């Protein structure tokens, strides 16, 4: 059974930074693609960033150069460093683990960017 627990969300002013962390249980972490998604009110959930088991990364265009995803297979964690945050980054952020054709989701953590 896979469980994902996110932490690190909160309220930050525009231009500020936050670091989201996701801790995973289970034995498949090192083989999985890990990702962060977000969902703003009234919008569909969208991919923010992903990292493969081999460390290849991919970012949504609006966060390129501002966000950085990383993983630690030994600790079974994936992090999202978010810099230069903008009000449009406000959303619930979800950790995702994809392995053997199955998606697993965390409960989500709120990120609010506001002055």
ROTI-620091 format. One record per residue: residue number from 1; residue in three letters; chain; x, y, z of N, C-alpha, C in turn. Coordinates in Angstrom, 3 decimals, padded with zeros to 6 digits. Layout:
N
{finu NUM, 'ALA', 'A', {X, Y, Z}, {X, Y, Z}, {X, Y, Z}} ...
REM end
This chain:
115
{finu 1, 'UNK', 'A', {000.842, -001.183, 000.000}, {000.000, 000.000, 000.000}, {000.883, 001.240, 000.000}} {finu 2, 'UNK', 'A', {000.572, 002.176, -000.881}, {001.339, 003.407, -000.986}, {000.581, 004.529, -000.299}} {finu 3, 'UNK', 'A', {001.267, 005.271, 000.531}, {000.704, 006.476, 001.144}, {001.653, 007.630, 000.910}} {finu 4, 'UNK', 'A', {001.086, 008.785, 000.596}, {001.857, 009.990, 000.339}, {001.391, 011.072, 001.300}} {finu 5, 'UNK', 'A', {002.336, 011.711, 001.973}, {002.009, 012.751, 002.942}, {002.789, 014.007, 002.586}} {finu 6, 'UNK', 'A', {002.037, 015.070, 002.244}, {002.657, 016.338, 001.870}, {002.795, 017.257, 003.075}} {finu 7, 'UNK', 'A', {003.758, 018.162, 002.980}, {003.930, 019.196, 003.987}, {004.598, 020.396, 003.345}} {finu 8, 'UNK', 'A', {004.514, 021.545, 004.027}, {005.241, 022.714, 003.573}, {004.411, 023.813, 002.941}} {finu 9, 'UNK', 'A', {003.118, 023.614, 002.791}, {002.300, 024.672, 002.220}, {002.111, 025.821, 003.194}} {finu 10, 'UNK', 'A', {001.443, 026.879, 002.724}, {001.184, 028.011, 003.593}, {000.910, 029.273, 002.812}} {finu 11, 'UNK', 'A', {000.954, 030.385, 003.536}, {000.714, 031.703, 002.953}, {002.045, 032.412, 002.760}} {finu 12, 'UNK', 'A', {002.250, 032.964, 001.579}, {003.490, 033.662, 001.285}, {003.180, 034.873, 000.419}} {finu 13, 'UNK', 'A', {003.986, 035.904, 000.539}, {003.803, 037.098, -000.277}, {004.364, 036.872, -001.681}} {finu 14, 'UNK', 'A', {003.868, 037.615, -002.647}, {004.430, 037.520, -004.000}, {005.939, 037.757, -003.982}} {finu 15, 'UNK', 'A', {006.646, 036.933, -004.747}, {008.099, 036.993, -004.772}, {008.770, 036.119, -003.737}} {finu 16, 'UNK', 'A', {007.983, 035.562, -002.830}, {008.539, 034.708, -001.790}, {008.778, 033.283, -002.247}} {finu 17, 'UNK', 'A', {009.205, 032.454, -001.298}, {009.547, 031.062, -001.598}, {008.873, 030.120, -000.609}} {finu 18, 'UNK', 'A', {008.606, 028.922, -001.085}, {008.131, 027.832, -000.245}, {008.775, 026.541, -000.734}} {finu 19, 'UNK', 'A', {008.883, 025.587, 000.177}, {009.398, 024.273, -000.186}, {008.381, 023.228, 000.249}} {finu 20, 'UNK', 'A', {007.852, 022.501, -000.713}, {006.922, 021.417, -000.425}, {007.685, 020.101, -000.356}} {finu 21, 'UNK', 'A', {007.263, 019.259, 000.575}, {007.864, 017.938, 000.702}, {006.772, 016.871, 000.689}} {finu 22, 'UNK', 'A', {007.130, 015.715, 000.180}, {006.203, 014.585, 000.139}, {006.966, 013.341, 000.574}} {finu 23, 'UNK', 'A', {006.453, 012.690, 001.593}, {007.054, 011.453, 002.090}, {006.184, 010.282, 001.663}} {finu 24, 'UNK', 'A', {006.819, 009.268, 001.093}, {006.085, 008.120, 000.570}, {006.385, 006.858, 001.353}} {finu 25, 'UNK', 'A', {005.368, 006.043, 001.523}, {005.558, 004.717, 002.091}, {005.475, 003.703, 000.959}} {finu 26, 'UNK', 'A', {005.848, 002.472, 001.210}, {005.766, 001.454, 000.177}, {007.128, 001.152, -000.421}} {finu 27, 'UNK', 'A', {007.188, 000.114, -001.231}, {008.466, -000.389, -001.725}, {008.760, 000.006, -003.162}} {finu 28, 'UNK', 'A', {007.862, 000.746, -003.818}, {008.027, 001.026, -005.241}, {008.611, 002.401, -005.529}} {finu 29, 'UNK', 'A', {008.951, 003.154, -004.487}, {009.319, 004.549, -004.690}, {010.444, 004.706, -005.702}} {finu 30, 'UNK', 'A', {011.491, 003.914, -005.587}, {012.666, 004.123, -006.431}, {012.386, 003.809, -007.902}} {finu 31, 'UNK', 'A', {011.298, 003.098, -008.190}, {010.949, 002.775, -009.570}, {009.909, 003.727, -010.151}} {finu 32, 'UNK', 'A', {009.374, 004.600, -009.326}, {008.223, 005.415, -009.702}, {008.623, 006.763, -010.274}} {finu 33, 'UNK', 'A', {007.749, 007.289, -011.118}, {007.819, 008.692, -011.482}, {007.057, 009.470, -010.424}} {finu 34, 'UNK', 'A', {007.678, 010.502, -009.900}, {007.064, 011.346, -008.880}, {006.725, 012.687, -009.495}} {finu 35, 'UNK', 'A', {005.627, 013.273, -009.039}, {005.194, 014.541, -009.624}, {004.456, 015.379, -008.599}} {finu 36, 'UNK', 'A', {004.380, 016.644, -008.900}, {003.518, 017.582, -008.178}, {002.487, 018.124, -009.162}} {finu 37, 'UNK', 'A', {001.231, 018.086, -008.745}, {000.140, 018.681, -009.481}, {-000.453, 019.790, -008.622}} {finu 38, 'UNK', 'A', {-001.247, 020.638, -009.244}, {-001.963, 021.650, -008.476}, {-003.344, 021.861, -009.062}} {finu 39, 'UNK', 'A', {-004.234, 022.307, -008.197}, {-005.592, 022.599, -008.628}, {-006.068, 023.872, -007.956}} {finu 40, 'UNK', 'A', {-006.332, 024.881, -008.787}, {-006.866, 026.150, -008.304}, {-008.389, 026.087, -008.333}} {finu 41, 'UNK', 'A', {-009.049, 026.926, -007.541}, {-010.521, 026.913, -007.516}, {-011.102, 027.120, -008.909}} {finu 42, 'UNK', 'A', {-012.029, 026.252, -009.300}, {-012.684, 026.371, -010.587}, {-011.869, 025.915, -011.780}} {finu 43, 'UNK', 'A', {-010.694, 025.352, -011.522}, {-009.826, 024.905, -012.617}, {-009.529, 023.423, -012.487}} {finu 44, 'UNK', 'A', {-009.081, 022.844, -013.595}, {-008.705, 021.439, -013.581}, {-007.333, 021.261, -012.941}} {finu 45, 'UNK', 'A', {-007.121, 020.074, -012.409}, {-005.809, 019.755, -011.857}, {-004.791, 019.727, -012.999}} {finu 46, 'UNK', 'A', {-003.620, 020.318, -012.757}, {-002.600, 020.371, -013.790}, {-001.251, 019.926, -013.247}} {finu 47, 'UNK', 'A', {-000.460, 019.360, -014.155}, {000.889, 018.953, -013.799}, {001.765, 020.176, -013.611}} {finu 48, 'UNK', 'A', {002.503, 020.215, -012.514}, {003.442, 021.304, -012.251}, {004.865, 020.873, -012.597}} {finu 49, 'UNK', 'A', {005.266, 019.721, -012.074}, {006.619, 019.226, -012.307}, {006.642, 017.726, -012.046}} {finu 50, 'UNK', 'A', {007.525, 017.034, -012.742}, {007.672, 015.601, -012.538}, {009.137, 015.215, -012.639}} {finu 51, 'UNK', 'A', {009.464, 014.086, -012.011}, {010.830, 013.577, -012.049}, {010.766, 012.060, -012.134}} {finu 52, 'UNK', 'A', {011.459, 011.500, -013.105}, {011.451, 010.056, -013.296}, {012.367, 009.368, -012.297}} {finu 53, 'UNK', 'A', {012.310, 008.032, -012.280}, {013.174, 007.297, -011.364}, {014.642, 007.543, -011.699}} {finu 54, 'UNK', 'A', {014.918, 007.910, -012.958}, {016.288, 008.190, -013.365}, {016.703, 009.645, -013.192}} {finu 55, 'UNK', 'A', {015.779, 010.469, -012.699}, {016.128, 011.857, -012.420}, {015.839, 012.843, -013.543}} {finu 56, 'UNK', 'A', {015.160, 012.397, -014.592}, {014.788, 013.322, -015.664}, {013.590, 014.145, -015.213}} {finu 57, 'UNK', 'A', {013.674, 015.460, -015.420}, {012.628, 016.352, -014.941}, {011.860, 017.004, -016.090}} {finu 58, 'UNK', 'A', {010.664, 017.420, -015.764}, {009.803, 018.112, -016.723}, {008.971, 019.123, -015.942}} {finu 59, 'UNK', 'A', {008.795, 020.325, -016.514}, {008.078, 021.392, -015.819}, {007.004, 021.999, -016.708}} {finu 60, 'UNK', 'A', {005.945, 022.418, -016.071}, {004.923, 023.205, -016.753}, {005.552, 024.547, -017.114}} {finu 61, 'UNK', 'A', {005.186, 025.089, -018.268}, {005.885, 026.262, -018.795}, {005.904, 027.439, -017.816}} {finu 62, 'UNK', 'A', {004.816, 027.681, -017.123}, {004.743, 028.879, -016.286}, {005.633, 028.816, -015.043}} {finu 63, 'UNK', 'A', {006.140, 027.638, -014.706}, {006.986, 027.526, -013.510}, {008.451, 027.300, -013.846}} {finu 64, 'UNK', 'A', {008.766, 027.155, -015.129}, {010.163, 026.938, -015.524}, {011.029, 028.097, -015.066}} {finu 65, 'UNK', 'A', {012.156, 027.756, -014.461}, {013.062, 028.771, -013.958}, {012.733, 029.264, -012.565}} {finu 66, 'UNK', 'A', {011.553, 028.895, -012.059}, {011.156, 029.321, -010.707}, {011.017, 028.138, -009.750}} {finu 67, 'UNK', 'A', {010.562, 027.006, -010.253}, {010.357, 025.822, -009.425}, {011.410, 024.770, -009.751}} {finu 68, 'UNK', 'A', {011.731, 023.966, -008.738}, {012.697, 022.885, -008.938}, {012.232, 021.651, -008.164}} {finu 69, 'UNK', 'A', {012.146, 020.524, -008.871}, {011.736, 019.275, -008.243}, {012.963, 018.401, -008.014}} {finu 70, 'UNK', 'A', {012.974, 017.708, -006.884}, {014.088, 016.812, -006.567}, {013.552, 015.618, -005.781}} {finu 71, 'UNK', 'A', {014.335, 014.556, -005.755}, {013.915, 013.364, -005.028}, {015.088, 012.745, -004.305}} {finu 72, 'UNK', 'A', {014.794, 012.048, -003.240}, {015.784, 011.303, -002.481}, {015.239, 009.890, -002.335}} {finu 73, 'UNK', 'A', {015.753, 008.966, -003.122}, {015.211, 007.610, -003.126}, {015.461, 006.893, -001.798}} {finu 74, 'UNK', 'A', {016.566, 007.191, -001.147}, {016.869, 006.544, 000.125}, {015.863, 006.960, 001.203}} {finu 75, 'UNK', 'A', {015.455, 008.229, 001.172}, {014.503, 008.733, 002.164}, {013.059, 008.631, 001.684}} {finu 76, 'UNK', 'A', {012.860, 008.250, 000.402}, {011.524, 008.171, -000.171}, {010.790, 009.501, -000.078}} {finu 77, 'UNK', 'A', {011.492, 010.539, -000.465}, {010.890, 011.864, -000.444}, {011.055, 012.551, -001.798}} {finu 78, 'UNK', 'A', {010.125, 013.422, -002.097}, {010.220, 014.279, -003.264}, {009.886, 015.700, -002.803}} {finu 79, 'UNK', 'A', {010.660, 016.651, -003.279}, {010.509, 018.033, -002.861}, {010.225, 018.929, -004.060}} {finu 80, 'UNK', 'A', {009.553, 020.035, -003.776}, {009.320, 021.051, -004.795}, {009.724, 022.391, -004.202}} {finu 81, 'UNK', 'A', {010.832, 022.926, -004.680}, {011.284, 024.254, -004.257}, {010.634, 025.268, -005.168}} {finu 82, 'UNK', 'A', {009.889, 026.190, -004.577}, {009.146, 027.178, -005.351}, {009.663, 028.566, -004.999}} {finu 83, 'UNK', 'A', {010.236, 029.234, -005.980}, {010.773, 030.584, -005.796}, {009.995, 031.582, -006.636}} {finu 84, 'UNK', 'A', {010.127, 032.853, -006.283}, {009.468, 033.927, -007.021}, {007.988, 033.614, -007.231}} {finu 85, 'UNK', 'A', {007.333, 033.277, -006.155}, {005.929, 032.866, -006.254}, {005.035, 034.023, -006.675}} {finu 86, 'UNK', 'A', {004.008, 033.679, -007.444}, {003.075, 034.654, -007.982}, {001.664, 034.324, -007.501}} {finu 87, 'UNK', 'A', {000.782, 035.304, -007.471}, {-000.601, 035.009, -007.041}, {-001.247, 033.874, -007.843}} {finu 88, 'UNK', 'A', {-000.884, 033.756, -009.105}, {-001.473, 032.690, -009.929}, {-000.950, 031.302, -009.579}} {finu 89, 'UNK', 'A', {000.026, 031.219, -008.679}, {000.488, 029.913, -008.182}, {-000.395, 029.403, -007.047}} {finu 90, 'UNK', 'A', {-001.316, 030.224, -006.603}, {-002.215, 029.823, -005.521}, {-003.051, 028.621, -005.945}} {finu 91, 'UNK', 'A', {-002.987, 027.565, -005.139}, {-003.704, 026.327, -005.455}, {-003.475, 025.319, -004.341}} {finu 92, 'UNK', 'A', {-004.194, 024.220, -004.422}, {-003.866, 023.050, -003.610}, {-002.876, 022.223, -004.413}} {finu 93, 'UNK', 'A', {-001.764, 021.892, -003.790}, {-000.711, 021.133, -004.453}, {-000.764, 019.681, -003.977}} {finu 94, 'UNK', 'A', {-000.725, 018.768, -004.947}, {-000.836, 017.339, -004.671}, {000.422, 016.602, -005.099}} {finu 95, 'UNK', 'A', {000.886, 015.748, -004.239}, {001.982, 014.848, -004.574}, {001.408, 013.630, -005.304}} {finu 96, 'UNK', 'A', {002.120, 013.183, -006.328}, {001.657, 012.045, -007.129}, {002.787, 011.051, -007.322}} {finu 97, 'UNK', 'A', {002.435, 009.775, -007.199}, {003.383, 008.685, -007.483}, {002.744, 007.815, -008.560}} {finu 98, 'UNK', 'A', {003.484, 007.579, -009.626}, {002.976, 006.767, -010.730}, {003.912, 005.581, -010.935}} {finu 99, 'UNK', 'A', {003.367, 004.383, -010.795}, {004.176, 003.178, -010.959}, {003.273, 002.031, -011.382}} {finu 100, 'UNK', 'A', {003.769, 001.171, -012.261}, {003.053, 000.017, -012.819}, {001.630, 000.384, -013.224}} {finu 101, 'UNK', 'A', {001.491, 001.552, -013.858}, {000.210, 001.970, -014.403}, {-000.791, 002.506, -013.408}} {finu 102, 'UNK', 'A', {-000.377, 002.724, -012.196}, {-001.299, 003.180, -011.152}, {-000.843, 004.532, -010.614}} {finu 103, 'UNK', 'A', {-001.817, 005.424, -010.428}, {-001.557, 006.718, -009.809}, {-001.952, 006.687, -008.342}} {finu 104, 'UNK', 'A', {-001.062, 007.221, -007.506}, {-001.364, 007.409, -006.087}, {-001.269, 008.893, -005.779}} {finu 105, 'UNK', 'A', {-002.146, 009.353, -004.877}, {-002.219, 010.783, -004.581}, {-002.122, 011.051, -003.083}} {finu 106, 'UNK', 'A', {-001.493, 012.177, -002.752}, {-001.534, 012.663, -001.395}, {-002.815, 013.433, -001.156}} {finu 107, 'UNK', 'A', {-002.953, 013.941, 000.068}, {-004.185, 014.635, 000.450}, {-004.186, 016.088, 000.002}} {finu 108, 'UNK', 'A', {-003.047, 016.603, -000.386}, {-002.945, 017.979, -000.854}, {-002.526, 018.940, 000.242}} {finu 109, 'UNK', 'A', {-001.846, 019.996, -000.171}, {-001.436, 021.050, 000.748}, {-001.695, 022.402, 000.077}} {finu 110, 'UNK', 'A', {-002.271, 023.323, 000.833}, {-002.667, 024.615, 000.276}, {-001.471, 025.550, 000.195}} {finu 111, 'UNK', 'A', {-001.318, 026.172, -000.961}, {-000.345, 027.249, -001.156}, {-001.117, 028.492, -001.563}} {finu 112, 'UNK', 'A', {-000.949, 029.552, -000.785}, {-001.620, 030.818, -001.075}, {-000.575, 031.911, -001.204}} {finu 113, 'UNK', 'A', {-000.590, 032.585, -002.352}, {000.345, 033.675, -002.617}, {-000.456, 034.962, -002.655}} {finu 114, 'UNK', 'A', {-000.256, 035.792, -001.651}, {-001.053, 037.006, -001.528}, {-000.330, 038.016, -000.655}} {finu 115, 'UNK', 'A', {-000.535, 039.286, -000.982}, {000.028, 040.354, -000.174}, {-000.981, 040.815, 000.877}} 
REM end
